[in-house]
């Protein structure tokens, strides 16, 4: 405590007394400056900015939420999205695998059906469409 008091008195001794504080001289008053002439306003342009054409809205991309599978995907991708949602939901992995296998089998069946319909709609011979269907299974 004695050191603190000594330090305080030492620092206070460096400061001048309030009665002896020097005062600054007052600032002289300057004469007022003459006013400058005002400039004419800048010219304005009436043309403005060109109007840009409106662009169509870009297509929306499917969003992914881990809790639910996205919609609008091809059957195989939908099966994989369902699998991912199943695995992240805490369901038993073996149950997810069984569901995925059934989904992919149904998706492959749908793909084969669609190929056969396209073959027949294209006017190809029935024998060719049957052979393609047999190869698809």
C-alpha positions as CSV (number, residue, x, y, z in Angstrom):
1,X,0.0,0.0,0.0
2,X,2.9,2.3,0.7
3,X,4.2,1.8,-2.8
4,X,0.9,2.7,-4.3
5,X,0.7,5.9,-2.2
6,X,4.3,6.8,-3.2
7,X,3.5,6.2,-6.9
8,X,0.3,8.3,-6.6
9,X,2.2,11.2,-5.0
10,X,4.9,10.9,-7.6
11,X,2.5,11.0,-10.5
12,X,0.5,13.9,-8.9
13,X,3.7,15.9,-8.6
14,X,4.1,15.7,-12.4
15,X,0.8,17.4,-12.9
16,X,0.7,21.2,-12.6
17,X,-1.5,22.8,-9.9
18,X,-4.9,24.0,-11.1
19,X,-4.1,27.6,-10.4
20,X,-1.0,27.5,-12.5
21,X,-2.6,25.9,-15.6
22,X,-1.6,27.8,-18.7
23,X,-4.4,29.3,-20.7
24,X,-4.5,29.3,-24.5
25,X,-4.7,32.5,-26.3
26,X,-8.1,33.3,-27.8
27,X,-8.5,32.6,-31.5
28,X,-8.5,35.8,-33.6
29,X,-11.7,36.5,-35.5
30,X,-11.3,36.2,-39.2
31,X,-13.0,38.5,-41.6
32,X,-16.0,37.0,-43.4
33,X,-15.2,35.7,-46.8
34,X,-17.1,37.1,-49.8
35,X,-19.7,34.7,-51.2
36,X,-18.8,32.9,-54.3
37,X,-21.1,33.0,-57.3
38,X,-23.3,30.0,-57.8
39,X,-22.8,27.8,-60.7
40,X,-25.7,26.9,-63.1
41,X,-27.2,23.5,-62.5
42,X,-25.8,20.6,-64.4
43,X,-27.7,19.5,-67.4
44,X,-30.0,16.5,-67.1
45,X,-30.5,13.7,-69.5
46,X,-34.0,12.7,-70.4
47,X,-33.1,9.4,-72.0
48,X,-32.7,7.5,-68.7
49,X,-31.6,3.9,-68.6
50,X,-32.8,1.4,-71.2
51,X,-35.5,-1.0,-70.1
52,X,-34.1,-4.5,-69.9
53,X,-36.2,-7.4,-71.2
54,X,-37.8,-9.6,-68.6
55,X,-36.4,-13.0,-68.5
56,X,-38.4,-16.1,-67.9
57,X,-38.1,-17.7,-64.4
58,X,-35.5,-20.5,-64.4
59,X,-36.7,-24.0,-63.8
60,X,-36.8,-25.0,-60.2
61,X,-34.6,-27.8,-59.0
62,X,-35.8,-30.4,-56.6
63,X,-34.8,-29.7,-53.1
64,X,-33.6,-32.3,-50.7
65,X,-34.8,-32.7,-47.1
66,X,-33.3,-35.5,-45.2
67,X,-36.7,-36.2,-43.6
68,X,-38.6,-36.8,-46.8
69,X,-37.7,-38.0,-50.3
70,X,-37.9,-35.5,-53.2
71,X,-40.6,-35.8,-55.7
72,X,-40.5,-35.7,-59.5
73,X,-37.4,-37.9,-59.9
74,X,-37.0,-41.0,-62.2
75,X,-38.1,-44.2,-60.5
76,X,-34.6,-45.4,-59.7
77,X,-33.5,-42.0,-58.3
78,X,-36.7,-41.9,-56.3
79,X,-35.9,-45.3,-54.8
80,X,-32.4,-44.2,-53.8
81,X,-33.8,-41.0,-52.3
82,X,-36.3,-43.1,-50.3
83,X,-33.4,-45.3,-49.2
84,X,-31.5,-42.3,-48.0
85,X,-34.5,-40.9,-46.1
86,X,-35.1,-44.4,-44.6
87,X,-31.5,-44.7,-43.4
88,X,-31.5,-41.2,-41.9
89,X,-34.8,-41.8,-40.1
90,X,-33.4,-44.4,-37.7
91,X,-35.2,-47.4,-39.3
92,X,-33.4,-50.7,-39.2
93,X,-31.0,-50.9,-42.2
94,X,-32.2,-54.4,-43.2
95,X,-35.8,-53.0,-43.5
96,X,-34.5,-50.2,-45.6
97,X,-32.7,-52.7,-47.9
98,X,-35.8,-54.8,-48.3
99,X,-37.9,-51.8,-49.2
100,X,-35.2,-50.5,-51.6
101,X,-35.0,-53.9,-53.4
102,X,-38.7,-54.0,-53.9
103,X,-38.7,-50.4,-55.1
104,X,-35.9,-51.0,-57.6
105,X,-37.6,-54.2,-58.9
106,X,-40.8,-52.3,-59.5
107,X,-38.9,-49.4,-61.1
108,X,-37.2,-51.9,-63.5
109,X,-40.6,-53.5,-64.3
110,X,-42.0,-50.0,-65.1
111,X,-39.0,-49.2,-67.3
112,X,-39.5,-52.5,-69.2
113,X,-43.3,-51.8,-69.6
114,X,-42.5,-48.3,-70.9
115,X,-40.0,-49.6,-73.4
116,X,-42.5,-52.2,-74.7
117,X,-45.2,-49.5,-75.1
118,X,-42.7,-47.3,-77.0
119,X,-41.7,-50.2,-79.2
120,X,-45.3,-51.0,-80.1
121,X,-46.2,-47.3,-80.6
122,X,-43.3,-47.0,-83.0
123,X,-44.9,-49.5,-85.3
124,X,-42.2,-52.2,-84.8
125,X,-43.1,-55.8,-85.3
126,X,-44.6,-57.6,-82.2
127,X,-41.8,-60.2,-82.3
128,X,-39.1,-57.5,-82.0
129,X,-40.9,-55.9,-79.1
130,X,-41.4,-59.3,-77.4
131,X,-37.7,-60.0,-77.8
132,X,-36.8,-56.6,-76.3
133,X,-39.2,-57.2,-73.4
134,X,-37.6,-60.6,-72.7
135,X,-34.1,-59.1,-72.7
136,X,-35.3,-56.4,-70.3
137,X,-36.4,-58.8,-67.6
